[in-house]
Amino acid sequence: MHSSTGFREEVIREQIRTKGSLKKYIEIGIGNTWLIRTEIEHEDGTETEIKGIVRPFKLKSVYFRLWIRRRVLILDLREGVKVQTKSNKNFKIILGFYGV
């Protein structure tokens, strides 16, 4: 018998294997729920966070995100440099990989 969270993660992993085209963000660093996590963006715009790396993964871009208080600096190989202001305060240092 699976725990509800473990079973849910396995269902999502199976959906990813069969659909394959969902956007995935693999992030390594401090400030997220886990040191290494994969965030899945579903077709309806909702997101799911899973501990570890979810495969298959086809790399599209690499980014670095530094979030201090309400300011976020993003250095993205595909989109360049961006600075954002968020409504909530946080601290994160993330190396991320975007792909499908």
C-alpha positions as CSV (number, residue, x, y, z in Angstrom):
1,M,0.0,0.0,0.0
2,H,1.3,3.5,-1.0
3,S,1.2,6.6,1.1
4,S,-1.2,9.1,-0.6
5,T,1.7,11.5,-1.5
6,G,3.9,8.7,-2.9
7,F,1.0,7.2,-4.9
8,R,0.1,10.7,-6.3
9,E,3.8,11.3,-7.3
10,E,3.8,7.9,-9.1
11,V,0.6,8.8,-11.0
12,I,2.1,12.1,-12.1
13,R,5.3,10.4,-13.2
14,E,3.3,8.0,-15.3
15,Q,1.3,10.9,-16.9
16,I,4.6,12.6,-17.7
17,R,6.0,9.4,-19.3
18,T,2.9,9.0,-21.5
19,K,2.4,12.7,-22.4
20,G,6.0,13.8,-22.5
21,S,5.3,17.4,-23.6
22,L,4.6,19.0,-20.2
23,K,6.9,21.8,-19.2
24,K,9.4,20.7,-16.5
25,Y,11.6,22.8,-14.3
26,I,14.3,20.9,-12.5
27,E,15.7,23.1,-9.7
28,I,18.7,22.6,-7.4
29,G,19.4,25.0,-4.5
30,I,18.2,26.4,-1.3
31,G,14.8,28.0,-0.6
32,N,12.5,25.5,-2.2
33,T,10.7,22.6,-0.4
34,W,13.5,20.2,-1.4
35,L,17.2,20.7,-2.3
36,I,16.4,19.0,-5.7
37,R,12.9,19.2,-7.1
38,T,11.0,19.0,-10.4
39,E,8.1,21.4,-11.0
40,I,5.6,20.2,-13.7
41,E,3.5,22.7,-15.5
42,H,0.3,21.0,-16.6
43,E,-1.7,21.9,-19.8
44,D,-4.4,23.7,-17.7
45,G,-1.8,26.0,-16.1
46,T,-1.6,24.2,-12.7
47,E,1.7,23.1,-11.2
48,T,2.9,20.1,-9.3
49,E,6.1,19.9,-7.3
50,I,7.9,16.5,-7.0
51,K,11.0,15.7,-5.0
52,G,14.0,14.7,-7.2
53,I,14.4,14.7,-10.9
54,V,11.6,13.5,-13.2
55,R,12.5,11.9,-16.5
56,P,12.3,11.9,-19.5
57,F,13.7,15.4,-19.8
58,K,14.8,17.3,-22.9
59,L,16.8,20.4,-22.0
60,K,15.7,23.8,-23.5
61,S,17.4,26.3,-21.2
62,V,19.4,26.8,-18.0
63,Y,18.8,29.6,-15.5
64,F,20.1,31.0,-12.2
65,R,17.6,32.6,-9.8
66,L,18.6,34.7,-6.8
67,W,15.6,35.8,-4.7
68,I,16.3,38.2,-1.8
69,R,13.3,39.6,0.0
70,R,10.9,40.8,-2.8
71,R,13.5,41.1,-5.5
72,V,14.3,38.3,-7.9
73,L,17.2,38.3,-10.3
74,I,17.0,35.7,-13.1
75,L,19.9,35.0,-15.5
76,D,18.5,32.7,-18.3
77,L,20.5,31.5,-21.2
78,R,17.5,31.7,-23.4
79,E,15.7,34.8,-22.2
80,G,18.6,36.8,-20.8
81,V,18.5,38.9,-17.6
82,K,15.3,39.7,-15.8
83,V,14.6,41.5,-12.5
84,Q,11.2,40.9,-10.9
85,T,9.4,42.2,-7.8
86,K,7.3,39.6,-5.9
87,S,4.6,40.3,-3.4
88,N,6.0,37.9,-0.8
89,K,9.4,38.0,0.9
90,N,11.7,35.0,0.4
91,F,15.4,33.9,0.1
92,K,16.4,31.4,-2.7
93,I,19.5,30.6,-4.6
94,I,18.5,28.2,-7.5
95,L,20.2,26.7,-10.5
96,G,17.4,25.6,-12.8
97,F,16.9,23.6,-15.9
98,Y,13.9,24.1,-18.1
99,G,12.7,21.5,-20.6
100,V,10.0,19.1,-21.7
